[in-house]
Amino acid sequence: MHIQTVWKIQRYPIVLLVAIAFLLLLSLLGLHRLNLDVDFSDYFSPEDPRFIAFNNMSDNFERHDQLWLLLESKQDWRDGELNHSLLAFVSQIDKQSDIISVQGYNQFVQGSAQANKILPYKKHPRLDSVLSNDGHAILLQFQLDESKASQFKTRSLWLIDTLDNIKLQSQQFWQPLKVESYLNGTHALNWQYAKVLRHDLTWFAPSLLLVIFVMAALFIRQKVWIAALCLNSLIALVLTLGVAAWLKLTLAAISAFVPVIIVTLALAYASHLYFGWRRAVNNGLSNELALTETVRVNQAPLFYSTITTIFGFCLLTFSPSPPIQSFGLLVAFAVLCNYLLSLTTLIYFAKFSVTKPQPIRLFTTVIGLAKYNVKRPNSVMLGIVLISIAATFSVSKLTLNDDPLSYFNEDNPFTVSSQKMRQYFAGINLQHYVVASVSGEQVDRTELSFIYKFARFLKAQTEVNKVQHLGDWVRSTGLGQSQFHQLLANNSVTELHLQSELSANKSAALVTLYLKPMTAMELVAFEKKVNYWLEQNASQVTVSPPLGSNLLFAHLSIDNANNMLSSFGVALIALAVLLSILKRSLLFGFMGLLLNFLPLLWVFALWQLNGGFISLGTAVVLGMMLGVIVDDTLHLMLKLPSEPSKDSIALMWQGLSKVLPVISFTTLTIALGFSIGLLSDFAPIAQLSLLSCLVVLFAWGFDVLMLPVLYQRWVLRRSNA
């Protein structure tokens, strides 16, 4: 925004304030459309073929993984002593209006499972799925009445209320009998996602206010400026939420960090205007002239840093995950709002500031550190080269080790229940294959023979804990394949109680695998191994791709990491080009590239050395942080002379002395603001927060210690040639 435009806007403050009030009103009117429902499936694009296939499988076969209650007792549930209590508990909890039915082990206790006269079996083929081998744990499956969710503001609130009640009733009933209860399944997963989101929002808001108060009290100490900065942050936040509401953007647990980023960046970026104004006032300028001077000096750096930051966050839209796409769009929009507000409302309210000269309490000692470091250019450059080589080797060993089921703390109820599911049963890492006849007719001998063969291959794999399929029912009944085929032909799938094994038209059967806990890369490697076997052995049947939420997330993580890496490369090149154009020198572009690439390289090297890996949260850092840290580089480089002269060294230190203390303030502000994410119970936010703080601090170190060295050795050296 040109300086003349800024002052033209200031002449019509009523128009400016009315326009902002209208936009705020529009945003507030749309907030009721804001979708704060948290669902694990939101991370997948509705157009993803794998996600579509997974949903089709869920529609064609009855699922039993939505909500499980695991009951753990020191006694053996088969002894009969707990049966009466179990039936009383089921009767009590089944009366809840949110619960349609309770199934699982209680069916065997009541004998209803043996009531099936069509398929006579001595032992139910799925008994070991609800009763542990040692008899100390059983599973109850709950089917919830999701129509009750309409009585709540959001579905997430209904889920929290319903599952909290189930958990409370279970604890109250079983505690006297020393029976422990644990909730698991997709509903339990979403329950914890919703609770984590609520927890994070509860902690983030006061922590953010504390950061603003501390930084303002220590460094700004100007009430009008502080009020204007806070007002701008609030306006940008409300407008951003309005955009999310009106566009119905997909939000998730990771979206809780968006307000933190918005407010932190707003405070950090606008502080350049404040310190420029304070310096001008201390030099004896009037308030209006001081504001004019700070806008003149900072308009170019603010404009270009805004463009690069918006560009960096917009690159997140290349992620295959809708919540991350929304994450990038919202922050990019907020950065644009903050830029416009900084040059309009901030300047307007700043005109009412007290212009009494005050010392600027900033990091002036940073200049001395930079000057001390410049005296040892060879040592500095050699050290950077050696560490960067080692960092490159370390980063090359980074692996994709994402697991959405491990996003919570060790003491989180879902984490604990998942451990219990692995301890007593086959775990919760499910994967499915749909086996169908080529002709689309009823499953027959060809399909059953293949299923048996396929199951033998799968059971032989070390990654597989258990395999379930239609053949289990054939074996348990003792019927021959011809007799079983006749039963299928004469009875519906519902009458046979095989909804989880057969499609309604009986043309497809489901093979379910229970896998050991596996990383994303291990899941994909297993998928490739099974696909190779299927290519050799599945010529007479139709077999679907592997279907499972964990495998879906594995592919999402890999695609997201690849897209973020590509986006980072594009942003890095764009930054180098921009600096080369602005300074009319390829050398400046190369320097900017190094100053912003090496901090990320070093941080991810440390991350790998400490056992870190690429995940959903860490990959986002690649996409967003370059746009954040380049702000300081632009402010510094635009203050440095492009052409060397006899006064270049003096001019260099004059320019750096004005900017280095300010970027030290912005660095500390961003680091403190982003560190709030460490309070999160959600691993991607905690990882994103930690790495972002480290990247910001490392980037500051490179700007302070490396930029003066490179400038003197590469730019000023030409003046002495």
Buried (B, 14 or more C-beta within 10 A) or exposed (E): BEEEEBBEBBEEBEEBEEEBEEBBEEBBEBEEEBBBBBBBEBBBBEEBEBBEBBBEBBEBBBBBBBBBBBBBBEBBBBEEEBBEBBEEBBEEBEEBEBBBEBBBBBBBBBEEBBEBEEBEBEEBBBBBBBBBEEBBBBBBBBEBEBEBBEEBEBBBBBBBBBBEBBBEBBEEBBEEBEBBBBBBBBBBBBBBBBBBBBBBBEBBBEBBEEBBEEBBEEBBEBEEBBEBBBBBBEBBBBBBBBBBBBBEBBBBBBBBBBBBBBBBBBBBBBBBBBBBBBBBBBEEBEBEBBBBBBBEBBBEBBBBBBBBBBBBBBBBBBBBBBBBBBBBBBBBBBBBBBBBBBBBBBBBBBEEBEBEEEEBEBBEEBBEBBEEBBEEBEEBBEEBEEBBEEBEEBBEEBEBBBBBBBBBBEEBBBBBBBBBBBEBBBBBBBBBBBBBBEEEEBBBEEBBBBBBEBBEBBEEBEBBBBBBBBBBBBEBBEBEEEEBBEBBEEBEBEEBBBBBBBBBEBBBBBBBBBBBBBBBBBBBEBBEEBEEBBEEBBEEBBBBBBBBBBBBBBBBBBBBBBBBBBBBEBBBEBBBBBBBEBBEBEBBBBBBBBBBBBBBBBBBBBBBEEEBBBBBBBBBBBBBBBBBBBBBBBBBBBBBBEEBEEEBBEBBBEBBBBBBBBBBBBBBBBBBBBBBBEBBBBBBBBBBBBBBBBBBBBBBBBBBBBBBBBBBBBBBEEEEE
